[in-house]
Amino acid sequence: MGCHFGTSETLRCLEENFLPSPCEAGGKPCGAGGRCAAPGICCNDESCVSDVACGNENGERGRMFPERNLTMLDGSAGDLLLRLMHLANKQQQGKPQFY
């Protein structure tokens, strides 16, 4: 797992910098006003949570377990990803919002 910077794969992401509206997940609706951002992950304007409704298109929804094996990674990687999501959400909630 990792991130790419400055590669041909990331050129498409640069286009988002020129759009007047914020980035929106294009997945199906889930949770409270959210959209599926990745297999097992539902995001809304405020946070991301695990959601079994965001299973793979290949009918693997039954293999998704909330709070465990988040993106069909092994258990320890899924737990780490979930902890990072919770930490990021807590940090965002603690920051003052400036407009």
N, C-alpha and C positions, 0 to 999 in steps of 0.2 A: 504494500500500500504506500502511496506517495503522491506527490504533486509535481506537475510539469510547469515550468516557467520558461517563456520565450521560445517555445517550440512550435512546429507547424500545427500540432494538436490544439494549442491554446489560442491560435489566431482568431478562431470563431468567437471566443470569449471577449476579445478586445472590442468587438462590435457593440457589446452591451454598454460600453463607456459612452457611446454616442446616442443612446436612446434616452428620450426625455422621461420615461417612466422607470420605476425600479424593476429589477429582475423578478420574474414570477415563475414558479415551478409549473411545468406544463403537464404534470400527471393528472390522474383522475381525482375528483373531490374526495376528501377524507376528513375525519375528525370534525372539530368545530371551526368551520370556515377555512380548512387547510387543503393542501394538494399533496399527492404522493411525490416526494422528491427523489426517492430511491427505494429499492425493495425493502419493505418493512419500516420505512421512515415517512412520517407525515409532517409537513411544515405549514405553519400559518404565518401571519405577520409578526408574531411575537416569539415563537419558539418552534422546535422540532421535537417530536416524540415518536416512540416506536408504535406501530399500528399494523395489526395483521391484515387490515383491509388493503394495504399496499404491498400485496404479494406480487410475485413475478407474473407476467402475462402468460407464462407457460403452465399455468395451473399448479404452481408450487405453493400456493397460499397456505395449504395445510401444514407445510413444513416450517412456517414462520411462528416463532414464539416470542411474545413481548418480553422485554427485559433480558432475553437470552438470544444468542446466535443471530444478531440483528440483521446482518446482510449476508447470511449464509456463510459467514466466516467461522473459524473454529470458535469455541466458547470464549476463550480468553481474549481474542481480538474483538469479538462482538461486545464483550463486557467493557473493554477499554474504550471502544467507540461510544458506547452509551454513556460512560462516565464523562468523556470529553464533551458530549452534547449537553449533559446536565451542568457541567462546569461553565460552559459557554453561556448557557441560558441564565445561570445565576449571575454571572458577570454582567450580562446585558441588562438584567433587572436592576442591578445596583448602580448603574451609570445614570446620571441626570440626562434627560433628553433636551437637546437644544434644537430649535427650528429656525 
